[in-house]
Structure formats: C-alpha cells, structure tokens
Amino acid sequence: MKHRGFGMLTAAVIVVLSCQPVSAAETDRRSVEGQDGFIFTDEYSKSAETNFVLGKNGTFTCEFKPAEQYWAFYGKQPEERVTFAELAGAQPSKTASIGCGARIRTEGEAFYGSCCWLAQPKVQILMLDGWQTDDLSKYISPQAKIGSAPIGAVTYDYYKITVQEPEAPYARYYCVPPENGWFSEPTEEREYAYYVQPLNDHLRNLSSLSAFAESMEQAYIADVSEFVWGGKGAECSFETFDASFRTAALNQSDPGAEQDPLRAHQNIDYTYEQGGSTLKDRFGPYFRVGTSLNSFAVQRPDFQQFVKKQFNSITCENEMTPEQIIKKIDGTEVTVDLSGADNVLKYAEENGIGVRGRSFIWYSQTPNGMFRGMPEESDQRIENFIKETFSQLKTNYPDLKLYAYDVVNEPFKNEGGGLRVRNGAGSDLSQWTNIYGEDNDSFIIHAFKSARKYAPADCKLFLNEYNEYMPEKRDDIYDLAKRIMAEGDYIDGIGMESHLDASYPDKQLYEDAIKKFTSLGLDIQITELDLTDSKRAGEEAQLLLWRNVSKVLMNHANGITSVTMWNPVAGWITDVKYATLFDRTMQPNDAYQDFMYPGWVSPIPVTTTNVPTEGLRGDANCDDHVDISDAVLILRCVVEDREAVITDQGKTNADADRDGKVSSDDAKLILQYIAKKITF
C-alpha cells in the first residue's frame, strides 16, 4: 500500500510490527497489522516523537510531537476485485461506505479524512472531511476545481491535479467540504470531532463530473483508508472511533439490501430513501429510527401516514409488557395472548416496519404470579413465557420484522449501585428478590439463554436500562453485560432509554456511557429517547440538547443500530415546547431541524447574480403575497424537500432577516409578520 498526501511525502519500506506503542526513535516509518486485514502506517520526520496504539474494532490513537510533517493512515485492501461501477451505482452491489470519525487536538496545520486508491487507471481520491489551515490554496489550487456536488445537505467542491511520478503520472482528486469541514466547533483545547462521509457518495459525485471520465469502467479499488496529515511544527493527538468501513466488508455482495449498508453486524432489513428529508431517510445509512406506538394512535389514519413517512421501527408503548400479554399462570405454564398489541403488530407487518419487542423480565408491569416459587420453578416459568411469546409472534405474524427484543428491562437500582433489592427506597425495589434473593443475577442470565434458544435468528437480544448515563449505573450495566457474555453468545446489545433533561446529563456524560458500552463490541440501541426541562432551562437549552444528542449519535453511529423516539408528537405526553421533534399537527419543529442537521449543514445560499435586489420581503414563492405558504416553502427547502422549488428571486425575497442566507429564522420572522407582531 503506497500512500502519499499533498505532494510532500516520500515512499518507504513498510515494516510489520506487533500492536504495541512505538516511538520515533525506532524508525521513521512503520506499520502494524491490525484486525480484519487492516494496515496502520505512519510517516513523519525523524525528529518527531510519536505513539500509536491499535484499539478494538479497528480504531486507533496516535500522538505526534513537533515534526516537519506527519502522515498516518489505517486502511484495507479488498480480498477480491471491487470495481468502481459496483461502488458508484445508484444501488451499489458492494459496500465500501466509510462512517468513521475522529477527535483531534492540533496546533498547526492538519488534514483528516479518507483515501481511496483506484487501479487501471491509477487514481487517488482524498476526501478531506476535516481540515485546519489558514490558506487551503497552499495545498489545493483554486484553478484545479472541476465542479461541486451535494452529499445530503452539504455541497462538496471537487478538485483535480496531476501527480508526476517517475513511473507514470496519475490523477489525484480532492473532495473538500465548505469552510473547514469540522464536525463541531473547537473547544478551548482546540479539540475537534467530525465525521467522514460515505466513499460511495463521493464516487457517484465524481462519476457525474466530466473531468473524471478516465475509462473508469475498468477501474477497481486498490485500497481504502482513513488518514491524518500534519504540517511543519504541528503537534497533534487524535483518536478514531467507529470506523464503519472496517466492519462493512468491501468484498461482500448484499443484493437483498435496498440501500448500501454501513455495517455488516446489524440486522439491515429496513428501508429508507437515499437523500430523503425525513428522520428515517436522513439517518437511514447509519441506523433505524423508530417511534413508540399504542393501539389507539395506530387507529388514526393521519398518524399511520406520519409513522410511515418518518420511521422504520416501532416499539409498542405498553401493549407487549408482561402484565398485558400474560393471561394465565399455572405453575410453570404461562398463557400468552398478544391480542392487545394486534393492531400495532399487524400495522407494522403490513407496512414492512421493524418492531422492537419489550420486555420479558421486568420488576414492574408484571403479574404477581411470576414472582412466586423456588428458583428452579421460576426458571422454567420464565423459559416457558419466552418460548410461548416467540411462538405466537411467529404463528400470528409470519412476515413481522421482529429485529430486536429487550430480554431484561431495568434490573438496577434507580441511580445504580447494584441490582434492585427487597427492602429500601421504593424506586429500588424488585419482587424478583422474593425468589432469588438479593445480588443474584442467575435469573437474568437464564432469561438471555432462553431467549437465544427461542428467538428468531435475526432478532437481536438486549439488556435495557434508564439513567444509563449515571456513572455508577453505567458501570453496573457494563459489568452485567460482561457476565452474560462470559456465559456464551446470549446478548447482542445494550438498550439505552435516554430519558434526558435540558439540565442533565451533559453531552460528555451521555457520550461516555455510549463509549463504554460500545467498547464491549455489542450493539447499542437508543430505546426511549425523549426530553424534559425540569429546571426550566428554556427553549435554547432544549434545542442545544437535541443538537448535542444528534452529534453524539453520529459520532458513534457505527455502534448504534436503532434510535427510538418516545412519543415524538407534542401534547401526547408533554407540552414543553421543544421536548418533542413534532408539533401537535405532526409537523417538524425547530428541534427537528436541530436534530436533523446539528451544525454540519450550511444554510441555503442566497444567489445574487442577475437577481433583482428589490422584491417583496418574505414572498418566497413569488406570488406577490406574504402568507403561511412562504414560511412553509422555506422550511421545506431547509429540510431538503426535493419537491420544494424556490427561485433565485424567491431566495432573495425569503431572506427576511437580510443576513445573506435563507434559514428557519426567516420562516419565524414571516410567521411573526403574518401575526402582525412585526413589520418589514
């Protein structure tokens, strides 16, 4: 694997070493053979100090002290020939998507992104999703630009240069996001976190540019890697996380998938629209997006359409709890009746929407008959309950996509500190102690073993908890998951309910929990995401929380397979303005916009070339009136509704706050104008 970046680096011999930290005193270029055939290599001046360590699932950390320049990459060479056409098609038959990211602290100039080498012809593609320099033109000439094209809501600029080498010249393409591409604003310590866009999307964009027409039909992928490069005098430390292309096999075909999957480890039997503007479409390349649904709401045609539009996963609100589906207990025999959940399950089955089941073992909403007898009798009763539930689901709903089930729900004390107890605070009690005593998790492990025995092969099994971000409880969950894993292949993931408040927890505490759980190699599912504002922190704090949660989820998207909103429509549970993503009419609100596009999207630019400077302020649809339709059009454009058309004159008119761009703020002003609260 030969990697050169920015025309500054020289080739050297690759030496294979063990996966241990090394220093610059040993050699000025080295590589480490990593998991799944990946190779890590760094290159820098001999005077530099460096340490790097390979982590779990293909992640790595690296630190450079002052250097003339440094270069590090970690990548994969396909085991079979994967062609450009197979990756750049509208529905690629091969997956090389990259969903990786990194945190970087840097002084001096630095670039981070992904690199793809093509062969026959030889081509290098550098995707610079993060860059830190005062003058990008030092490295990429503006005259080399060949065009622009969008990926989601971000429009990338594409550049081409010719690299002269003794053996033969080759083409290098740069894919550069607007501004500096950082995923988030730097902290005081100049720490950045950002995300790398899918390689497939960049290849599709390049294939549409005439300058890329270089007999690409015959080209194939030589290797794909994640990289960081730094310039003179730079100090840099960084850690990568969730590099999805490491687990999505470059050489595996998936003809049954509707879209290009990011991960091989999750159940990917769900659909979304590439480039669509709804929740399920926006996050479809990364994970499912779900909602809670009850037997009353599902009877409303408008709510049915709303769910189909926004979500590809459903969790029954209460219709599948033990007390709802257990109709009779006779010794160890358990009679199960799913009729209370029938209309929800049929709706999901008929519309091809995935279902999360909840839950078998719970201290709450469980008939008292489940809490009686000796441990051996209870173990058999638990197994029969699980067996009968899965049997009825298979018989009554043969086409249901039951992709996950919470086997055990909320086993720990309210704020952590061990399993629930027999006596103590009301929020810490569990009747399971009547049978098994305290500090005994044997029934939990038995439930997972039983679930694995009877669950469908593609149904993932989860341990679910609330307050999961509290450090003591977080550690309880982690330790229990490890004990279950030590028994064998019985647990697939951890469910994080994610009941969050505008005042607590902070972003870092929530992210720390996700990082700890994903370190186990298990899937993470966000199971009941909602928001409160107990201390009346205000609307801005609520919106900030939605932005931060979205950033955290995207930072760790490779480990997250599902995100479920709990009662996402205002008025169903709460009237806090931005506690939900949708208003009472099921229309997206400002929280929805912040959750969908948390900081990486540029506002719609206002085109002024050949556009009259005077126009009716607020008249986005150019019908000579300012009314609600203008605000709606602006919001549709902001969320990238492809059927929404706004002309150049309309953009000029729509810029109600005259700040040079069109955003949801303009829609707010127009609504205030219509309500006669302001004048233009």
C-alpha positions in Angstrom: 0.0 0.0 0.0 1.5 3.3 -1.1 0.1 6.5 0.3 1.2 10.0 -0.4 -0.6 13.1 0.6 -0.4 16.8 -0.5 2.7 16.1 -2.7 5.1 16.2 0.3 5.6 12.6 1.4 8.2 10.1 0.2 7.8 6.3 -0.1 9.5 4.0 2.3 9.6 0.3 3.2 6.7 -1.0 5.3 7.8 -3.0 8.4 5.3 -5.2 10.1 5.4 -4.9 13.9 3.3 -6.0 16.8 0.3 -4.0 18.0 2.3 -2.2 20.7 3.0 1.5 21.2 6.2 2.6 19.4 8.3 5.7 19.2 10.1 7.7 16.5 13.4 6.5 17.8 12.8 3.1 16.3 12.2 4.0 12.7 10.7 6.9 10.7 8.0 4.7 9.0 6.4 1.6 10.4 3.1 -0.3 10.1 1.1 -2.6 12.3 -1.0 -5.4 11.1 -4.4 -4.9 12.6 -7.7 -6.6 12.8 -9.6 -7.7 9.7 -6.6 -7.3 7.4 -6.1 -3.6 8.1 -2.7 -2.0 8.0 -1.8 1.1 10.0 1.2 3.1 8.8 2.7 6.4 9.9 5.3 8.6 8.3 7.0 11.6 9.8 10.3 13.3 10.3 13.0 11.5 12.4 12.9 14.4 14.9 9.3 13.8 15.7 8.0 11.9 18.8 5.0 9.7 18.3 3.0 7.0 19.9 0.2 5.0 18.4 -2.0 2.1 19.7 -4.5 0.0 17.8 -7.8 -0.3 19.7 -10.8 -2.5 19.4 -12.8 -2.9 16.1 -10.2 -1.1 14.0 -9.9 2.1 15.9 -6.5 3.7 16.7 -5.0 6.5 18.7 -1.9 8.5 17.7 0.1 11.4 19.0 2.8 13.4 17.3 5.1 16.0 18.8 6.7 18.8 16.7 7.5 17.5 13.3 8.3 18.7 9.8 5.3 16.7 8.7 3.5 13.6 9.6 1.2 11.2 7.8 -0.8 8.3 9.3 -3.4 6.1 7.8 -5.2 2.9 8.6 -6.9 1.0 5.8 -7.9 -2.1 3.9 -7.1 -3.8 0.7 -10.0 -5.8 -0.7 -9.7 -9.5 -0.9 -11.3 -9.6 -4.3 -11.6 -7.1 -7.2 -14.2 -4.4 -6.4 -14.9 -2.2 -9.3 -15.7 1.5 -9.4 -19.0 0.8 -11.0 -20.0 -1.6 -8.2 -19.5 1.2 -5.7 -20.7 4.2 -7.6 -24.0 2.8 -8.8 -27.4 4.2 -7.6 -27.8 1.0 -5.6 -24.3 -0.4 -5.1 -23.9 -4.1 -5.0 -20.7 -3.8 -3.0 -20.2 -1.7 0.1 -17.2 0.4 0.9 -19.0 3.1 2.9 -17.0 5.0 5.4 -18.7 6.2 8.6 -15.6 6.8 10.7 -14.7 9.9 12.7 -12.0 11.2 15.0 -11.3 13.6 17.8 -8.3 15.8 17.1 -6.3 18.3 19.1 -3.9 20.1 16.9 -1.6 23.1 16.8 -0.6 24.0 13.3 -2.0 22.7 10.0 -3.7 19.4 9.8 -6.0 17.4 7.5 -8.2 14.4 8.3 -10.4 12.3 6.1 -10.3 9.1 4.0 -8.3 8.0 1.0 -9.2 5.7 -1.9 -6.8 4.3 -4.5 -8.1 3.1 -7.8 -6.1 0.9 -10.2 -6.4 0.6 -14.0 -6.1 3.6 -14.3 -4.3 4.6 -11.2 -6.2 7.3 -9.3 -6.1 8.7 -5.8 -9.1 10.3 -4.1 -8.6 12.2 -0.9 -11.8 13.2 1.0 -10.9 16.0 3.3 -13.8 16.0 5.7 -11.7 17.9 8.3 -9.0 20.4 7.7 -7.3 23.1 9.7 -5.3 25.7 7.8 -5.4 29.4 7.2 -4.9 29.0 3.5 -6.2 25.9 1.7 -4.9 27.2 -1.6 -1.3 26.4 -0.4 -2.2 22.8 -1.0 -5.1 22.9 -3.5 -5.1 25.4 -6.3 -8.5 27.1 -6.8 -7.8 26.7 -10.6 -7.9 22.9 -10.1 -11.6 22.9 -9.2 -13.7 20.8 -11.6 -17.1 21.2 -10.0 -19.4 20.8 -7.0 -22.0 18.2 -5.9 -24.0 17.5 -2.8 -23.9 14.7 -0.3 -27.0 15.0 1.8 -27.2 18.7 2.8 -23.5 19.5 2.3 -22.2 20.5 -1.1 -18.6 19.4 -1.7 -16.1 21.0 -4.0 -14.0 18.7 -6.2 -10.5 19.4 -7.5 -8.2 17.5 -9.8 -4.4 17.7 -10.1 -1.9 15.5 -11.9 0.9 14.0 -9.8 4.1 13.4 -11.6 5.9 10.2 -10.7 8.9 8.6 -12.4 7.0 5.5 -13.4 3.9 7.4 -14.7 1.8 10.4 -13.8 -1.6 9.8 -12.1 -4.7 11.8 -11.2 -5.4 12.9 -7.7 -8.9 14.2 -6.7 -9.7 16.2 -3.6 -13.2 16.2 -2.2 -13.5 19.2 0.1 -16.5 20.3 2.2 -17.3 24.0 2.7 -15.4 26.1 5.2 -13.1 23.8 7.2 -15.3 20.8 7.5 -15.0 20.3 11.2 -17.9 18.3 12.6 -18.2 20.6 15.6 -16.8 23.8 16.8 -13.4 23.6 18.6 -13.2 23.7 22.3 -10.7 25.9 24.2 -8.3 23.0 23.9 -8.7 23.0 20.1 -10.3 19.6 20.1 -12.3 18.8 17.1 -14.7 16.0 16.3 -16.1 15.3 12.8 -17.4 12.6 10.6 -16.3 11.1 7.3 -18.9 10.9 4.5 -19.5 7.6 2.6 -17.0 6.8 -0.1 -19.8 5.6 -2.4 -21.4 9.0 -2.4 -18.1 10.7 -3.4 -17.6 8.2 -6.2 -21.1 8.9 -7.5 -20.4 12.6 -7.5 -17.1 12.2 -9.3 -18.7 9.9 -11.9 -21.0 12.8 -12.8 -18.2 15.2 -13.4 -16.8 15.2 -17.0 -13.2 15.5 -15.8 -13.5 12.1 -14.2 -14.2 10.3 -17.4 -10.9 8.3 -17.5 -12.0 4.8 -18.6 -13.4 4.3 -15.1 -15.4 1.3 -16.2 -12.3 -0.8 -15.8 -11.0 0.8 -12.6 -11.1 -1.2 -9.3 -10.4 -0.4 -5.7 -6.8 -0.9 -4.6 -7.3 0.1 -1.0 -9.4 2.4 1.3 -8.0 4.1 4.4 -8.6 6.7 7.0 -5.8 9.3 7.3 -4.4 12.3 9.1 -1.7 14.6 7.8 0.1 17.5 9.6 2.5 20.2 8.5 5.6 21.9 9.9 5.8 22.5 13.6 2.5 20.8 14.3 1.6 18.9 17.4 -1.3 16.6 17.1 -3.1 13.9 19.1 -6.1 12.1 17.8 -8.3 9.1 18.3 -10.5 7.5 15.7 -13.8 5.9 16.5 -16.5 3.8 14.9 -14.8 3.4 11.5 -17.6 1.7 9.8 -15.8 0.6 6.7 -13.8 -1.8 8.9 -16.8 -3.9 9.6 -18.7 -3.5 6.4 -16.9 -6.0 4.1 -15.5 -4.5 1.0 -15.9 -7.8 -0.8 -19.4 -8.9 0.2 -22.4 -8.6 -2.0 -25.7 -7.8 -0.4 -28.3 -8.0 -3.2 -31.2 -8.1 -0.8 -30.5 -4.7 0.8 -32.4 -1.8 -0.7 -29.6 0.6 0.0 -25.9 0.4 0.6 -25.4 -0.8 4.3 -22.9 0.8 6.5 -22.5 -2.1 8.9 -22.3 -5.8 8.5 -23.1 -6.6 12.2 -26.6 -5.3 12.4 -30.0 -6.5 11.0 -30.2 -4.3 8.0 -33.7 -5.4 6.8 -35.1 -1.9 6.7 -35.8 0.7 4.1 -35.2 4.4 3.6 -35.0 6.8 0.7 -31.4 7.8 -0.3 -31.1 11.6 0.1 -34.7 11.9 1.6 -35.6 14.6 4.1 -37.4 12.6 6.8 -35.9 11.1 10.0 -35.7 7.6 8.7 -34.2 8.9 5.4 -31.7 11.3 7.0 -30.3 8.6 9.3 -31.0 5.6 7.2 -27.4 5.0 6.1 -26.4 4.8 9.8 -29.3 3.3 11.9 -33.0 2.7 12.1 -35.2 5.5 13.5 -38.3 4.4 15.5 -41.2 5.6 17.5 -43.4 4.3 20.2 -46.9 3.4 19.1 -50.0 2.4 21.0 -53.2 0.6 20.0 -55.2 3.9 20.0 -52.8 6.0 17.9 -52.5 3.4 15.3 -56.2 3.6 14.5 -55.8 7.2 13.3 -55.1 7.3 9.5 -53.1 10.6 9.8 -50.9 9.0 12.5 -50.4 5.9 10.3 -49.2 8.1 7.5 -47.0 10.1 9.8 -45.3 6.9 11.1 -44.7 5.5 7.6 -43.2 8.8 6.5 -40.8 9.4 9.4 -39.9 6.0 10.9 -38.9 2.4 10.0 -39.1 1.0 13.5 -41.9 0.6 16.1 -42.0 -0.2 19.8 -45.3 -0.9 21.4 -45.9 1.6 24.2 -47.3 -0.8 26.8 -49.1 -3.4 24.7 -46.3 -6.0 25.0 -45.4 -5.7 28.7 -45.7 -8.9 30.7 -48.9 -7.8 32.5 -50.5 -7.1 29.1 -49.7 -10.4 27.4 -49.7 -12.9 30.3 -53.3 -14.0 30.7 -52.8 -17.0 33.0 -50.1 -18.6 35.1 -50.5 -22.2 36.2 -47.4 -23.5 38.0 -44.6 -23.2 35.4 -47.1 -22.8 32.5 -47.7 -19.4 31.1 -50.6 -18.5 28.8 -49.7 -15.7 26.4 -52.2 -13.6 24.5 -51.0 -10.9 22.0 -54.4 -9.6 21.1 -53.9 -6.3 22.9 -51.0 -5.5 20.6 -52.6 -7.0 17.5 -53.4 -3.8 15.6 -49.9 -2.4 16.2 -48.2 -5.6 15.1 -50.4 -6.0 12.0 -49.8 -2.4 11.0 -46.0 -3.0 11.3 -46.2 -6.3 9.4 -48.4 -4.9 6.6 -46.1 -1.9 6.1 -42.8 -3.7 6.4 -41.8 -1.7 9.5 -39.4 -3.3 12.0 -40.5 -4.0 15.6 -38.6 -3.8 18.9 -40.2 -6.1 21.5 -40.3 -5.2 25.2 -39.8 -7.0 27.6 -39.7 -10.4 29.3 -38.0 -9.7 32.7 -39.1 -6.5 34.4 -39.6 -5.5 38.0 -42.7 -3.5 37.0 -45.9 -4.2 35.0 -45.5 -7.9 35.6 -48.2 -10.2 37.2 -47.5 -11.2 40.8 -47.7 -14.9 39.8 -44.3 -14.5 38.1 -42.7 -13.7 41.4 -43.6 -16.9 43.3 -42.0 -20.3 43.9 -38.5 -21.7 44.1 -35.7 -20.6 41.7 -35.9 -23.8 39.6 -39.7 -23.4 39.2 -39.3 -19.7 38.3 -36.5 -20.5 35.8 -38.9 -22.9 34.0 -41.7 -20.4 34.1 -39.5 -17.7 32.6 -38.4 -20.1 29.8 -42.0 -21.1 29.0 -43.1 -17.4 28.9 -40.3 -16.6 26.4 -40.9 -19.7 24.4 -44.7 -19.1 24.1 -44.3 -15.4 23.2 -41.9 -16.0 20.3 -44.0 -18.9 19.2 -47.2 -16.8 18.9 -45.3 -14.0 17.2 -44.1 -16.4 14.6 -47.5 -18.1 14.1 -49.7 -14.9 14.1 -47.4 -12.5 12.3 -45.2 -14.6 10.0 -44.0 -11.6 8.0 -43.2 -9.4 11.0 -39.7 -7.9 11.1 -39.0 -8.5 14.8 -35.4 -7.2 14.7 -34.8 -6.7 18.5 -36.2 -7.7 21.9 -35.5 -6.3 25.4 -35.0 -9.5 27.3 -34.3 -7.8 30.6 -35.5 -4.3 31.5 -34.3 -2.0 34.3 -32.8 -4.5 36.7 -30.7 -2.0 38.6 -31.5 0.5 41.4 -32.7 3.9 40.3 -29.3 5.5 40.3 -27.2 2.4 40.3 -25.3 0.6 43.0 -26.4 -2.9 42.3 -29.4 -4.9 41.4 -32.8 -3.9 42.8 -33.4 -5.0 46.4 -36.2 -6.5 48.6 -36.3 -3.5 51.1 -35.3 0.1 50.6 -36.4 3.1 48.6 -39.5 2.5 46.5 -37.7 3.2 43.3 -35.1 0.5 44.1 -37.4 -2.5 44.8 -37.9 -5.7 42.9 -40.1 -8.7 43.7 -37.7 -11.0 41.8 -35.8 -10.9 45.1 -38.7 -12.9 46.6 -37.4 -15.9 44.6 -33.7 -15.4 44.0 -32.7 -13.2 46.9 -30.5 -10.1 46.5 -27.4 -9.7 44.4 -28.3 -12.8 42.4 -28.4 -12.3 38.6 -28.9 -16.0 37.7 -32.4 -15.4 36.5 -31.2 -12.6 34.2 -28.6 -14.8 32.6 -31.2 -17.7 32.4 -33.6 -15.3 30.6 -31.0 -14.5 28.0 -30.2 -18.1 27.4 -33.9 -18.9 27.0 -34.4 -16.0 24.6 -31.5 -17.1 22.4 -33.0 -20.6 22.4 -36.4 -19.5 21.0 -35.9 -16.1 19.3 -35.8 -15.8 15.5 -32.3 -15.9 14.1 -32.3 -12.3 13.1 -33.8 -10.9 16.3 -31.2 -9.2 18.5 -31.3 -9.6 22.3 -30.9 -6.6 24.6 -30.3 -5.5 28.2 -32.3 -2.3 28.6 -31.9 0.4 31.3 -32.8 4.0 32.2 -30.4 6.5 33.9 -27.8 4.6 32.0 -25.5 7.6 31.8 -25.1 7.9 35.6 -21.6 6.6 36.2 -22.5 4.1 38.9 -25.4 2.7 36.9 -23.4 2.8 33.7 -20.8 0.5 35.4 -23.5 -1.8 36.7 -24.8 -2.3 33.1 -21.3 -2.8 31.7 -20.4 -5.4 34.4 -23.6 -7.4 33.9 -23.3 -7.4 30.2 -19.8 -8.8 30.6 -21.1 -11.5 32.9 -23.7 -12.5 30.3 -21.1 -12.5 27.6 -18.9 -14.8 29.7 -21.6 -17.4 29.6 -21.6 -17.5 25.8 -23.3 -15.9 22.8 -26.5 -14.8 24.5 -26.6 -11.0 24.4 -26.4 -8.8 21.3 -26.6 -5.3 22.7 -27.5 -2.7 25.3 -30.6 -0.6 25.2 -30.2 3.0 26.5 -33.6 4.5 27.2 -32.1 8.0 27.1 -34.7 10.0 29.1 -32.8 13.2 29.0 -33.3 16.6 30.6 -32.2 20.0 29.3 -30.2 20.4 32.6 -28.8 16.9 33.0 -26.8 14.9 31.8 -24.3 16.9 29.9 -23.2 15.8 26.5 -19.9 14.3 27.7 -21.6 12.1 30.4 -24.0 10.7 27.9 -21.3 10.1 25.3 -19.1 8.4 28.0 -21.8 5.8 28.5 -22.1 5.1 24.8 -18.3 4.7 24.5 -18.1 2.4 27.5 -20.9 0.1 26.1 -19.6 0.1 22.6 -16.2 -1.0 23.9 -17.8 -4.4 24.7 -18.4 -4.9 21.0 -22.2 -5.0 21.5 -24.8 -3.1 19.5 -26.3 0.0 21.1 -29.9 0.9 20.6 -31.5 4.1 21.9 -34.9 2.8 23.0 -37.0 5.7 24.5 -35.4 9.0 23.6 -37.3 12.0 25.0 -36.5 15.3 26.7 -37.7 17.1 29.7 -36.9 20.6 31.1 -37.4 20.1 34.9 -35.4 23.2 35.8 -36.9 25.4 33.1 -33.6 25.9 31.4 -35.5 27.3 28.4 -36.0 26.8 24.7 -32.4 27.4 23.7 -31.2 24.8 26.2 -33.7 22.3 24.8 -32.6 22.9 21.2 -29.0 22.6 22.3 -29.7 19.2 23.8 -31.2 17.9 20.6 -28.2 19.2 18.7 -25.8 17.6 21.1 -27.6 14.3 21.2 -27.6 14.1 17.4 -23.9 14.8 17.3 -23.1 12.1 19.9 -25.3 9.6 17.9 -23.5 10.4 14.7 -20.1 10.3 16.4 -20.9 6.7 17.4 -23.1 5.6 14.6 -21.1 2.5 13.8 -22.1 1.0 17.2 -25.7 2.3 17.1 -28.3 0.2 15.2 -31.5 1.9 16.2 -32.8 5.1 17.7 -36.4 5.2 19.0 -38.2 8.4 19.9 -40.7 8.1 22.7 -43.9 9.9 22.0 -42.3 12.3 19.5 -45.5 14.4 18.9 -46.2 17.4 21.2 -49.2 17.1 23.5 -49.2 13.3 23.8 -47.1 13.4 26.9 -45.7 16.9 27.4 -46.4 20.5 26.4 -42.7 21.6 26.8 -42.2 23.4 23.6 -39.2 21.6 22.2 -39.3 18.4 24.2 -40.6 16.7 21.1 -39.5 16.9 17.4 -43.0 17.4 16.1 -45.8 19.8 17.0 -49.4 18.8 17.7 -50.2 18.7 14.0 -47.2 16.2 13.5 -45.2 18.9 11.6 -41.5 19.2 12.2 -40.5 22.0 14.6 -37.2 23.7 15.3 -36.0 20.8 17.5 -36.5 18.6 14.5 -34.3 20.9 12.4 -31.5 20.9 15.0 -31.7 17.1 15.5 -31.5 16.5 11.7 -28.7 18.9 10.9 -26.6 19.6 14.1 -24.0 22.0 12.7 -22.7 20.3 9.7 -25.1 21.9 7.2 -24.7 25.2 5.5 -27.8 27.4 5.2 -29.3 27.7 1.7 -27.2 30.3 -0.1 -28.8 33.4 -1.5 -27.9 33.8 -5.1 -27.5 37.5 -6.1 -26.1 37.1 -9.6 -28.6 38.6 -12.1 -31.2 38.7 -9.4 -33.1 41.9 -8.7 -32.1 43.4 -5.4 -35.7 44.7 -4.7 -38.6 42.4 -4.1 -41.5 41.8 -1.7 -39.7 40.8 1.5 -40.9 37.4 2.7 -42.5 36.4 -0.6 -40.6 33.2 -1.0 -43.0 31.7 -3.7 -43.1 35.0 -5.6 -46.9 35.2 -5.7 -46.9 38.9 -4.6 -48.3 37.9 -1.2 -46.7 37.1 2.1 -48.5 34.4 3.9 -48.1 31.0 5.5 -47.2 29.3 2.2 -44.0 31.3 2.1 -42.9 30.1 5.5 -43.8 26.5 4.6 -41.7 26.7 1.4 -38.7 28.0 3.3 -38.9 25.2 5.8 -39.3 22.6 3.1 -36.2 23.8 1.4 -34.3 23.9 4.7 -35.1 20.2 5.3 -34.2 19.5 1.6 -37.6 18.5 0.4 -36.7 17.8 -3.2 -40.2 18.7 -4.4 -39.9 22.2 -3.0 -38.7 24.7 -5.6 -37.5 28.2 -4.7 -36.3 30.5 -7.5 -33.3 32.9 -7.2 -35.8 35.8 -6.8 -37.6 33.7 -4.2 -34.4 33.2 -2.2 -33.7 36.9 -2.2 -37.3 37.6 -1.0 -37.2 34.8 1.5 -34.1 36.3 3.3 -36.4 38.2 5.7 -33.7 38.9 8.2 -31.4 40.1 5.4 -28.4 38.2 6.8 -27.4 36.8 3.3 -28.9 33.3 3.7 -32.2 31.5 3.9 -32.9 29.6 7.1 -35.6 28.6 9.5 -35.1 32.0 11.2 -36.6 33.7 8.1 -39.6 31.5 8.4 -40.1 32.5 12.0 -40.0 36.2 11.0 -42.5 35.7 8.3 -44.9 34.0 10.8 -44.5 36.9 13.2 -45.2 39.3 10.3 -48.3 37.4 9.3 -49.4 37.5 13.0 -48.9 41.3 12.9 -46.3 41.2 15.6 -43.6 42.8 13.5 -43.4 44.8 10.2 -41.0 44.6 7.4 
